[in-house]
């Protein structure tokens, strides 16, 4: 997993992200199952629904920590451009899907998919950004 990673800062960032990503999935499953199987309503359901956001906040925090700790300006720039690609791709996809929902009767896209969609676009953007400098 770390074969091509030379920087200790990058290793820490990747390790942290490999911790928070599964937590997001586990917390989402726990919240969904807790509400459905536990028949929770009201405040307990709201509190449980917030649970999956905690690892997301962790991912945002650790991304900021990485950008602060990384001294290689080129590596920081690669991530920032990839994050911008992820943001742009997500905004464009959501705009298109919103138009399809409103104008063509496409099925509703749940908001729960926005965060995974963002990281999907970041993953697609990173090699494209990296190839620009090859």
C-alpha positions in Angstrom: 0.0 0.0 0.0 2.8 2.4 0.8 5.2 1.2 -1.9 5.2 4.5 -3.9 4.9 6.7 -0.8 8.2 8.2 0.2 7.2 10.9 2.7 6.3 10.1 6.3 3.7 12.9 6.1 2.0 11.2 3.2 2.1 7.8 5.1 0.4 9.4 8.1 -2.2 11.0 5.9 -3.0 7.8 4.0 -3.1 5.8 7.3 -5.5 8.4 8.8 -7.7 8.3 5.8 -7.8 4.5 5.8 -9.0 4.8 9.4 -11.8 7.4 8.8 -13.1 5.9 5.6 -14.2 2.6 7.1 -15.5 4.4 10.1 -17.8 6.4 7.9 -19.2 3.2 6.4 -19.5 1.5 9.7 -21.2 4.5 11.3 -23.6 4.9 8.3 -24.6 1.2 8.6 -25.0 1.5 12.4 -27.1 4.6 12.0 -29.3 3.0 9.3 -29.7 -0.2 11.1 -30.3 1.5 14.4 -33.1 3.6 13.1 -34.7 0.8 11.0 -34.3 -2.1 13.4 -34.4 -0.1 16.6 -37.5 1.8 15.4 -35.9 5.0 16.7 -37.6 8.3 16.2 -37.2 11.8 17.5 -34.0 12.9 19.2 -32.3 9.5 19.4 -32.8 9.1 15.6 -31.4 12.6 15.0 -28.3 11.9 17.1 -27.7 8.6 15.4 -28.1 10.2 12.0 -25.3 12.7 12.9 -22.9 9.8 13.8 -21.6 9.2 10.2 -20.6 12.9 9.9 -18.0 12.5 12.6 -15.5 10.5 10.4 -16.2 13.0 7.6 -15.2 15.8 9.9 -12.1 13.8 10.7 -11.2 13.4 7.0 -11.6 17.1 6.5 -9.5 17.8 9.5 -6.7 15.3 8.5 -6.7 16.7 5.0 -6.0 20.1 6.5 -3.3 18.7 8.8 -1.7 17.0 5.8 -1.7 20.3 3.8 -0.1 22.0 6.8 2.5 19.4 7.5 3.5 18.7 3.8 6.5 20.8 3.1 6.8 19.7 -0.6 4.9 22.4 -2.4 4.4 20.2 -5.5 2.7 17.4 -3.4 0.4 20.0 -1.7 -0.5 21.4 -5.1 -1.3 17.9 -6.5 -3.8 17.3 -3.6 -5.3 20.8 -3.8 -5.9 20.5 -7.6 -7.4 17.0 -7.1 -9.7 18.4 -4.3 -10.8 21.1 -6.7 -11.4 18.5 -9.4 -13.5 16.6 -6.9 -15.4 19.6 -6.0 -16.0 20.6 -9.6 -16.9 17.1 -10.7 -19.4 16.8 -7.8 -21.0 20.2 -8.4 -21.3 19.4 -12.1 -22.8 15.9 -11.6 -25.2 17.2 -9.0 -26.3 20.1 -11.3 -26.9 17.7 -14.1 -28.8 15.2 -11.9 -30.8 18.0 -10.4 -31.9 19.1 -13.9 -32.7 15.5 -14.8 -34.8 15.2 -11.6 -36.7 18.5 -12.2 -37.0 18.4 -16.0 -37.0 14.7 -17.0 -38.4 12.9 -14.0 -35.2 11.0 -13.1 -35.3 9.3 -9.7 -34.2 11.3 -6.6 -30.5 11.1 -5.7 -30.1 10.9 -1.9 -27.9 13.4 -0.3 -26.0 10.6 1.4 -24.2 10.0 -1.9 -22.6 13.4 -2.2 -19.6 12.7 0.1 -18.6 9.4 -1.6 -19.2 11.0 -5.0 -16.7 13.8 -4.0 -14.0 11.4 -3.1 -14.7 9.4 -6.2 -14.1 12.5 -8.3 -10.9 13.3 -6.3 -9.6 9.8 -7.0 -10.3 10.3 -10.7 -8.8 13.8 -10.7 -5.5 12.9 -9.0 -4.0 10.8 -11.8 -5.2 13.3 -14.4 -3.5 16.2 -12.4 -0.4 14.1 -11.9 -0.2 13.2 -15.6 -0.1 16.9 -16.5 3.3 17.2 -14.9 4.8 14.0 -16.5 
